[in-house]
């Protein structure tokens, strides 16, 4: 209760009565005044009011209490008064201690501020100059530090973190995109205004000699740079605008997405993007080694591949056009001239989905191969995944980042499980994985994401799920000869993620493809060039598409594919 409250409440009391009223049923410590019309609810409030009066007035007052269930007021008992006075005394002592602590903290803060101000004033007199008698410093990147141990170098980078040890030593960890390097600043190097005001993300250039860290000590790369000179290149703000106040690991996901340009400076986010770059390179190396040619199909199209409901439509000089859902059809046109081909390009799906495995824009690794069988296609998909993983796993730097992000990961070595769609329906029924209403899944239904992942996670191995019914797959997928209800189609399912690859053989007979267009209600006119592939020397062929972000989510154990691309695009998110 503040002194203003006490003064106000005291003025409401009857001086002649010298009584403070407490009604345990109708009273209120917050709004009461201690009068019969506005009583308190507790004896503590009454004693607090009296205890804060001048001492000469306190003895004149008494406390009248009306307990719950009683009809009249009675003077407070001696024991209840003693208990209330003790509680008041304890509260007053606590308030005094809090006030004293606040005063001490204020004094300490003020002293610290004065000391910092004094040091800043002194630091402005300290000027650093490079020692001209030292050997010329060689500019290097941090990744080359080990090869330059014992030499004088200069390194540019961002201040990733820092630690001050006393007045005469600072440890500054630099980041330049190729690695991390601990720099040790001593004596005058720590006394400049720039040193005292140094903040995370400031860009600096540090000169000195790189040496292995002393035994028993640790630092990134096992070495550190003993600085002999340094300078600020570009300052970063501190205080409220410091990067640590803009982004933090536990922040709301929407904030992290809005500040994605700063988030990617963090160790985990940067590691994901670096592994992504190595994975993209590994895919290209895999296809190059297998004799595929890379092609770059258009992303502005006037045809659909995966159904009209997910097309991004725009006006193309007065004609309707779309952002591509897949480059498959264009890859097929390259088969007669280039043989097996692939592309690593963006695809777009206008899916209003907020699931953790959907993006509106994603990187699509697609391939088409002529003169193959369905078994060849399955073997090729399995070999590709294993080979790409083996390639990145063989690179020590990439392997270390994968283990940092996904410590339990081990490259797949056993053959992938091969399961037909109808067997998956049986598995779901046998294991009680049903619709939300409790009804079982039946042949012909599309298996949604949740039950598909439940099955994949339970089996715990990659699954090549094959032979889907024609009505739930794309128009270009051919029916099998032995069972015309199903198609030569496949999804590769990975534990923890679900589907990462979708593929099939392609209808290669002209008349059969025309019939498929008619069945889907599609006008063949915009597809004239695609039909010509069946007219001018067709052949059995197949292909697949892999979502790179989903592949990375599996490889790095990321919760969402949004973490696996630079700037994710999905419903309501097109920034930064």
C-alpha positions in Angstrom: 0.0 0.0 0.0 1.6 3.3 -1.1 1.8 6.4 1.1 -0.7 8.1 -1.3 -3.1 5.2 -0.8 -2.6 5.4 3.0 -3.2 9.2 3.1 -6.3 8.8 1.0 -7.7 5.9 3.1 -6.9 7.6 6.4 -8.8 10.7 5.3 -11.9 8.5 5.0 -11.8 7.3 8.6 -14.0 8.7 11.3 -11.6 10.6 13.7 -14.2 10.4 16.4 -14.6 6.6 16.1 -10.9 5.8 15.7 -12.0 2.5 14.3 -10.8 0.6 11.2 -13.4 -1.9 9.9 -12.7 -5.3 8.4 -15.5 -7.4 6.7 -14.2 -10.7 5.5 -17.2 -11.2 3.3 -17.9 -7.8 1.6 -14.6 -6.0 2.2 -11.9 -5.2 -0.2 -8.2 -4.4 0.4 -7.9 -2.8 -3.0 -10.9 -0.5 -2.9 -11.8 -0.3 0.8 -11.0 2.6 3.1 -11.4 0.9 6.5 -14.8 2.6 7.1 -18.0 0.8 8.0 -19.3 1.6 4.5 -16.1 0.6 2.7 -14.3 -2.0 5.0 -11.1 -3.9 4.3 -11.2 -7.6 3.7 -8.2 -8.6 5.9 -6.8 -7.5 9.3 -3.4 -7.1 7.6 -4.7 -4.2 5.5 -6.1 -2.6 8.6 -2.9 -3.0 10.6 -0.9 -1.7 7.6 -3.0 1.4 7.5 -2.7 2.1 11.3 1.0 1.1 11.3 1.8 3.8 8.7 0.2 6.6 10.8 2.2 8.8 13.1 3.0 6.8 16.3 1.0 9.2 18.5 -2.2 8.3 16.6 -1.7 4.6 16.4 -2.8 3.7 19.9 -6.1 5.5 19.6 -7.3 3.2 16.8 -8.8 -0.2 17.1 -9.8 -2.8 14.6 -13.3 -4.2 14.3 -13.9 -7.4 12.4 -17.0 -9.0 11.0 -16.1 -12.6 10.2 -17.8 -14.6 7.4 -21.1 -15.9 8.6 -21.5 -13.4 11.5 -23.9 -10.5 11.6 -22.1 -8.0 13.7 -18.6 -6.5 14.1 -16.5 -7.4 17.1 -13.1 -6.1 18.2 -10.2 -8.1 16.8 -8.8 -10.8 19.1 -5.4 -10.3 20.6 -4.0 -13.3 18.8 -5.4 -12.2 15.4 -4.0 -8.7 16.0 -0.6 -10.1 16.9 -0.6 -12.2 13.8 -1.5 -9.3 11.6 1.1 -7.0 13.2 3.8 -9.7 12.6 2.7 -10.0 9.0 2.8 -6.2 8.6 6.3 -6.0 10.2 7.6 -8.8 7.9 6.2 -7.1 4.8 7.7 -3.8 5.9 11.1 -5.4 6.5 10.9 -7.0 3.1 10.0 -3.8 1.4 12.9 -2.1 3.2 15.3 -4.8 2.0 14.0 -4.5 -1.5 14.4 -0.7 -1.4 17.9 -1.0 -0.1 18.9 -3.5 -2.7 17.4 -1.3 -5.4 19.4 1.6 -4.1 22.6 -0.5 -4.0 22.0 -1.7 -7.6 21.4 1.8 -8.7 24.6 3.0 -7.0 26.5 0.1 -8.5 25.0 0.8 -11.9 25.8 4.4 -11.7 29.4 3.6 -10.6 29.8 1.2 -13.5 28.4 3.8 -15.9 30.9 6.4 -14.6 33.7 3.9 -14.9 32.7 3.0 -18.4 32.5 6.7 -19.3 35.9 7.2 -17.8 37.4 4.3 -19.7 35.8 5.6 -22.9 37.3 9.0 -22.4 40.7 7.5 -21.8 40.3 5.1 -24.8 39.8 8.0 -27.1 43.4 8.9 -26.4 44.7 5.5 -27.5 45.6 5.2 -31.1 46.8 2.1 -32.8 49.4 2.0 -35.6 50.6 -1.1 -37.4 54.2 -1.9 -36.6 56.1 -1.3 -39.8 59.0 -3.5 -38.6 56.8 -6.7 -38.7 56.6 -8.9 -41.8 53.9 -7.9 -44.3 50.7 -9.6 -43.4 49.2 -11.9 -46.0 45.4 -11.7 -46.5 43.8 -15.1 -46.1 40.4 -16.7 -45.6 39.7 -18.5 -42.3 39.5 -21.8 -44.1 43.2 -21.4 -45.0 44.3 -20.6 -41.4 45.8 -24.0 -40.7 48.0 -23.8 -43.7 49.4 -20.4 -42.6 50.3 -21.3 -39.0 53.4 -19.5 -37.9 52.9 -16.7 -40.5 51.7 -13.2 -40.1 48.4 -12.8 -41.7 45.4 -10.5 -41.9 41.8 -11.8 -41.7 38.6 -10.0 -42.4 35.3 -11.1 -40.8 32.3 -10.5 -38.7 32.5 -10.6 -34.9 30.6 -13.7 -34.1 31.1 -13.6 -30.3 33.5 -12.0 -27.9 34.7 -12.4 -24.3 36.5 -9.9 -22.2 39.0 -11.2 -19.6 40.0 -8.4 -17.3 41.3 -5.0 -18.6 44.0 -6.3 -20.8 42.7 -9.3 -22.8 39.8 -10.0 -25.2 38.9 -13.1 -27.1 37.1 -12.3 -30.4 35.7 -15.1 -32.6 35.5 -14.0 -36.2 33.3 -15.5 -38.9 33.9 -15.0 -42.7 31.7 -17.6 -44.2 34.5 -20.2 -44.6 35.0 -20.8 -40.9 35.6 -19.4 -37.4 38.8 -18.0 -36.0 39.6 -17.0 -32.4 41.6 -13.8 -32.1 43.4 -12.8 -28.9 43.7 -9.1 -28.3 45.9 -7.9 -25.4 47.2 -4.7 -23.7 46.7 -1.6 -25.9 44.7 -3.5 -28.4 42.0 -3.8 -25.8 42.1 -0.2 -24.6 40.8 1.6 -27.7 37.4 3.1 -28.0 36.6 0.6 -30.8 37.6 -2.3 -28.4 35.4 -1.0 -25.6 32.4 -0.5 -27.9 32.9 -3.6 -29.9 29.6 -5.4 -30.8 28.5 -8.6 -32.4 28.3 -8.5 -36.2 30.8 -5.6 -36.4 33.2 -6.2 -39.4 36.9 -6.0 -38.6 40.3 -6.8 -40.0 42.8 -8.4 -37.6 46.5 -8.8 -38.1 48.8 -11.2 -36.3 50.3 -14.7 -36.2 48.3 -17.9 -36.1 49.4 -20.6 -33.7 48.1 -23.9 -32.3 46.2 -23.3 -29.1 48.1 -24.3 -25.9 47.5 -27.8 -24.7 44.3 -28.2 -22.7 42.7 -25.2 -24.4 40.3 -25.3 -27.3 39.3 -23.0 -30.1 37.7 -23.4 -33.6 40.2 -25.2 -35.8 42.6 -25.8 -32.9 44.4 -22.6 -33.4 44.1 -18.9 -32.6 45.4 -15.6 -34.0 47.6 -13.5 -31.6 46.8 -10.0 -32.8 49.3 -7.3 -33.1 47.0 -4.8 -34.9 43.3 -4.5 -35.8 40.8 -2.1 -37.1 37.0 -1.8 -37.5 35.6 -2.0 -41.1 31.9 -1.5 -40.4 30.2 -1.1 -37.0 27.1 -2.9 -35.9 24.6 -1.4 -33.4 24.4 -2.4 -29.8 21.8 -1.7 -27.2 18.1 -2.3 -28.1 19.1 -2.7 -31.8 21.8 -5.3 -31.2 21.3 -8.5 -33.3 20.8 -10.5 -30.1 17.7 -8.4 -29.5 16.5 -8.7 -33.1 16.7 -12.5 -33.2 17.1 -15.3 -30.7 16.8 -19.1 -30.9 13.6 -19.3 -28.9 11.8 -16.4 -30.6 8.4 -16.8 -32.3 8.7 -18.5 -35.7 7.0 -15.6 -37.5 9.7 -13.2 -36.1 12.5 -15.5 -37.2 11.0 -15.6 -40.7 10.6 -11.9 -40.9 14.2 -11.5 -39.7 15.5 -14.4 -41.8 18.3 -12.2 -43.3 19.8 -12.0 -39.8 18.9 -15.6 -38.7 21.1 -17.1 -41.5 24.1 -15.6 -39.8 23.6 -18.1 -37.0 25.7 -21.3 -36.9 22.9 -23.7 -37.4 21.1 -21.8 -40.2 24.4 -21.2 -42.0 25.4 -24.9 -41.7 22.1 -25.9 -43.3 22.7 -23.6 -46.2 26.3 -24.8 -46.6 25.2 -28.4 -46.6 22.6 -27.5 -49.1 25.2 -26.1 -51.4 27.3 -29.3 -51.1 24.2 -31.4 -51.7 23.4 -29.5 -54.9 26.9 -30.0 -56.1 26.7 -33.7 -55.2 23.5 -34.2 -57.3 25.3 -32.6 -60.2 28.3 -34.8 -59.7 26.1 -37.9 -59.5 24.3 -37.1 -62.8 27.5 -36.1 -64.6 29.2 -39.3 -63.5 26.2 -41.2 -64.9 26.4 -39.4 -68.3 23.3 -37.2 -67.9 23.2 -33.7 -69.4 21.9 -30.8 -67.4 19.3 -28.6 -69.1 17.5 -25.4 -68.0 13.8 -25.5 -68.9 11.6 -22.4 -68.8 9.7 -21.5 -65.6 7.0 -19.6 -67.5 4.6 -22.1 -69.2 1.1 -22.5 -70.6 0.6 -26.2 -69.6 0.0 -28.0 -66.4 1.7 -31.1 -65.0 0.2 -31.8 -61.6 -3.4 -30.4 -61.9 -4.8 -26.9 -62.3 -5.7 -26.3 -58.7 -2.0 -25.5 -57.7 -1.1 -23.3 -60.7 0.2 -19.8 -60.2 -1.4 -17.9 -63.1 -0.2 -14.6 -64.5 -0.8 -12.4 -67.6 1.8 -13.0 -70.2 1.5 -10.2 -72.8 -2.3 -10.7 -72.8 -2.2 -14.5 -72.7 -2.7 -16.7 -69.6 0.5 -18.3 -68.4 1.7 -20.1 -65.3 4.8 -20.6 -63.2 5.9 -24.2 -63.8 4.8 -27.0 -61.5 7.4 -29.3 -62.9 10.0 -29.3 -65.8 9.2 -32.9 -66.6 7.4 -32.4 -69.9 10.3 -30.2 -71.2 12.9 -32.7 -70.1 11.1 -35.4 -72.1 11.6 -33.4 -75.3 15.4 -33.5 -74.8 15.6 -37.3 -74.7 15.9 -37.8 -78.5 18.8 -35.3 -78.8 20.6 -35.6 -75.5 19.7 -38.9 -74.0 19.3 -38.9 -70.2 18.8 -35.4 -68.8 18.3 -33.6 -65.5 17.6 -30.2 -64.1 18.0 -28.5 -60.7 15.5 -25.6 -60.9 12.6 -24.0 -59.0 9.1 -25.3 -59.2 6.0 -23.6 -57.9 2.8 -24.9 -56.3 -0.1 -22.7 -55.3 -1.0 -24.9 -52.4 -2.6 -23.1 -49.5 -0.9 -25.5 -47.0 0.8 -24.7 -43.7 2.3 -28.1 -43.2 6.0 -28.4 -42.4 6.8 -30.1 -45.7 5.1 -27.8 -48.2 6.5 -24.7 -49.9 5.1 -22.6 -52.7 8.5 -22.3 -54.3 11.0 -25.2 -54.0 14.1 -26.6 -55.6 13.2 -29.5 -57.9 15.8 -32.1 -58.9 14.2 -33.8 -61.9 15.4 -36.4 -64.4 14.2 -38.2 -67.4 15.7 -41.4 -68.8 15.0 -43.1 -72.2 14.8 -46.9 -72.9 14.4 -48.0 -69.3 12.0 -50.3 -67.4 10.1 -49.6 -64.2 12.6 -51.7 -62.2 15.4 -49.6 -63.8 13.7 -46.5 -62.6 13.4 -47.8 -59.0 17.0 -48.9 -59.0 18.1 -45.5 -60.3 16.2 -43.5 -57.6 17.7 -45.7 -54.8 21.2 -45.4 -56.3 20.9 -41.7 -56.7 20.0 -41.1 -53.0 22.7 -43.4 -51.7 25.3 -42.0 -54.0 24.5 -38.3 -53.2 24.7 -39.1 -49.5 27.9 -41.0 -49.9 29.5 -38.0 -51.8 28.6 -35.4 -49.1 29.5 -37.9 -46.3 33.0 -38.3 -47.9 33.7 -34.6 -47.5 35.1 -34.0 -43.9 33.7 -30.5 -43.7 30.3 -31.4 -44.9 30.2 -34.6 -42.8 31.0 -32.5 -39.7 28.1 -30.1 -40.4 25.7 -33.0 -40.9 26.8 -34.6 -37.6 26.5 -31.2 -35.9 22.9 -30.9 -37.1 21.9 -34.6 -37.0 24.2 -36.4 -34.7 22.4 -39.8 -35.1 22.6 -39.8 -38.9 24.2 -42.7 -40.7 24.2 -43.2 -44.5 21.7 -45.8 -45.7 23.4 -49.0 -46.7 20.6 -51.6 -46.7 18.3 -52.0 -49.8 15.3 -49.7 -49.6 12.0 -51.4 -48.7 9.8 -51.9 -51.8 6.1 -51.9 -51.0 3.1 -51.8 -53.3 0.3 -49.2 -52.6 -2.2 -52.0 -51.9 0.1 -53.5 -49.3 0.4 -50.1 -47.6 -3.4 -50.1 -47.3 -3.2 -53.5 -45.7 -0.5 -52.3 -43.3 -2.5 -49.2 -42.2 -5.6 -51.4 -41.6 -3.6 -54.0 -39.6 -1.9 -51.4 -37.4 -5.1 -49.5 -36.7 -4.1 -46.3 -38.7 -7.5 -45.0 -39.8 -9.3 -41.9 -40.9 -10.1 -39.3 -38.3 -13.7 -40.7 -38.1 -12.3 -44.2 -37.3 -13.1 -45.7 -40.7 -10.3 -47.8 -42.4 -8.5 -46.8 -45.6 -9.6 -48.6 -48.7 -8.0 -49.3 -52.1 -8.3 -46.3 -54.4 -8.0 -43.6 -51.7 -5.0 -41.3 -51.6 -3.0 -41.9 -48.4 -2.6 -38.5 -46.6 0.6 -37.2 -45.1 -0.1 -38.2 -41.5 -0.8 -42.0 -42.0 1.9 -42.2 -44.6 4.5 -40.8 -42.2 3.2 -43.0 -39.3 3.8 -46.0 -41.5 7.2 -44.8 -42.7 8.4 -43.9 -39.2 7.2 -47.3 -37.8 9.1 -49.2 -40.4 12.1 -47.0 -39.9 13.6 -47.5 -43.3 13.4 -45.7 -46.7 10.4 -47.1 -48.6 9.8 -47.2 -52.4 6.0 -47.2 -52.4 4.8 -48.3 -55.9 1.9 -49.0 -58.1 -0.6 -46.3 -57.1 -4.2 -46.4 -58.6 -4.5 -44.4 -61.8 -7.2 -42.0 -60.6 -5.1 -40.6 -57.8 -2.0 -40.0 -60.0 -1.1 -37.8 -63.0 -2.5 -38.3 -66.4 0.8 -39.3 -68.0 1.4 -42.3 -65.8 0.8 -45.7 -67.6 -1.2 -48.6 -66.3 0.6 -51.8 -65.6 -0.1 -54.7 -68.0 -0.8 -57.2 -65.2 -3.2 -54.9 -63.3 -4.8 -52.0 -65.2 -6.1 -50.5 -62.0 -2.6 -49.4 -61.0 0.2 -47.4 -62.6 3.9 -47.8 -62.9 4.4 -45.1 -60.3 6.6 -44.6 -57.2 7.0 -42.3 -54.2 10.2 -42.5 -52.1 9.3 -42.2 -48.4 11.9 -41.3 -45.8 11.5 -41.6 -42.0 10.8 -38.3 -40.3 9.8 -36.6 -43.5 7.7 -38.7 -45.7 7.7 -38.4 -49.5 10.8 -36.8 -51.0 10.6 -38.3 -54.5 7.8 -38.9 -56.9 8.3 -40.7 -60.2 6.8 -43.0 -62.8 7.2 -44.4 -66.2 5.5 -42.2 -68.9 2.8 -43.1 -71.4 4.8 -43.4 -74.6 2.0 -44.5 -77.0 0.5 -41.5 -78.9 -3.1 -42.7 -78.9 -3.0 -43.8 -75.3 -1.7 -40.3 -74.3 -4.5 -38.6 -76.3 -7.0 -40.8 -74.5 -5.5 -39.8 -71.1 -5.9 -36.1 -72.0 -9.6 -36.8 -72.9 -10.1 -38.6 -69.6 -8.7 -35.6 -67.7 -10.7 -33.1 -69.8 -7.6 -31.4 -71.0 -7.3 -29.6 -74.4 -4.5 -31.2 -76.3 -3.7 -28.0 -78.4 -1.3 -26.5 -75.8 0.4 -29.8 -75.6 1.1 -30.3 -79.3 4.8 -30.3 -78.7 4.6 -32.9 -76.0 2.4 -35.2 -78.2 5.0 -34.8 -81.0 7.4 -36.8 -78.8 5.2 -39.8 -79.3 4.8 -39.1 -83.0 8.4 -38.8 -84.0 10.0 -41.9 -82.7 8.7 -42.7 -79.2 10.3 -45.0 -76.7 9.7 -46.4 -73.2 11.0 -43.9 -70.7 10.5 -42.7 -67.2 11.6 -40.1 -64.7 11.2 -38.6 -61.3 11.3 -35.4 -59.2 13.0 -34.9 -55.9 12.3 -32.0 -53.5 15.7 -30.8 -52.4 14.3 -29.1 -49.3 12.7 -32.4 -48.2 15.9 -34.3 -48.9 17.7 -31.9 -46.7 15.1 -32.1 -43.9 15.7 -35.8 -43.9 19.5 -35.6 -44.0 19.8 -32.9 -41.4 16.8 -33.8 -39.2 15.1 -30.4 -39.6 11.6 -30.0 -38.4 10.4 -28.0 -41.4 11.4 -27.6 -45.0 11.3 -23.9 -44.3 14.6 -24.2 -42.6 16.2 -25.8 -45.7 16.0 -22.9 -48.1 17.3 -19.4 -48.1 14.1 -17.5 -48.0 11.0 -19.8 -47.7 7.9 -18.9 -49.7 4.5 -20.3 -48.6 1.0 -19.0 -47.8 1.1 -15.4 -46.4 5.0 -15.3 -46.6 6.8 -13.5 -49.5 9.3 -11.5 -47.4 12.1 -10.7 -47.1 
